[in-house]
């Protein structure tokens, strides 16, 4: 983990994420790419050169630079290499491409979540990023004076298509020196006996050397509630989950547990794209 991409609108939620990114950068010797989007109609922008002669664009560019200067002067960023980036057009779905272009290993972003009709028809920016990003996304809701990860819940159905994401999660846990709590949630519609569920989990992880883990089967009314309640029960520091990144009509009807968690969990959530 060498490069972190942190999108910012200079809000309190974005600052919470940047403070966590700063702690990660100091602990793991990372660089930070701090990205701000300027909302302008794309037809009025020279997209190739990321430039515009419009007075409005120049004004917002100057304002962004002033904001960057204020942020970069923060004590918590001292001795960290921070690259500031301005992009025209608010396209959070493109964040993963920017991350890949910069060689980012992790996207760290703040969120206040979304609910009700806003969640159904618009969704939070974090949800959009989680849905499309091939880079792991760490979503921060609150301020963390000390972002210490000791107990890391990794929730899964433990089918084979999740194995690569578990590899990423276990490598992250090793960096944090954290214990992973492997979690399968039982619901009425998706029920498995404890013996069968534990055997599936043990077969799933048998080829991985990481051994600082617990195996947990939890019963609840929904998978999302099970993850949230179990995480609360053990006072977890981080929730990890895989995402299929469904889009379009499939996403509207099927939804995504990872996106629901991003919107509703108060604890930090990290997502890994299958």
HELIX and SHEET records of a PDB file:
HELIX    1   1 UNK A   12  UNK A   28  1                                  17    
HELIX    2   2 UNK A   42  UNK A   44  5                                   3    
HELIX    3   3 UNK A   55  UNK A   72  1                                  18    
HELIX    4   4 UNK A   75  UNK A   77  5                                   3    
HELIX    5   5 UNK A   92  UNK A   94  5                                   3    
HELIX    6   6 UNK A   95  UNK A  102  1                                   8    
HELIX    7   7 UNK A  116  UNK A  121  1                                   6    
HELIX    8   8 UNK A  125  UNK A  132  1                                   8    
HELIX    9   9 UNK A  160  UNK A  162  5                                   3    
HELIX   10  10 UNK A  163  UNK A  176  1                                  14    
HELIX   11  11 UNK A  194  UNK A  205  1                                  12    
HELIX   12  12 UNK A  223  UNK A  233  1                                  11    
HELIX   13  13 UNK A  248  UNK A  254  1                                   7    
HELIX   14  14 UNK A  257  UNK A  264  1                                   8    
SHEET    1   A10 UNK A  82  UNK A  88  0                                        
SHEET    2   A10 UNK A  31  UNK A  38  1                                        
SHEET    3   A10 UNK A   3  UNK A   7  1                                        
SHEET    4   A10 UNK A 106  UNK A 110  1                                        
SHEET    5   A10 UNK A 137  UNK A 140  1                                        
SHEET    6   A10 UNK A 268  UNK A 273 -1                                        
SHEET    7   A10 UNK A 238  UNK A 243  1                                        
SHEET    8   A10 UNK A 151  UNK A 155  1                                        
SHEET    9   A10 UNK A 179  UNK A 186  1                                        
SHEET   10   A10 UNK A 213  UNK A 219  1                                        
END                                                                             
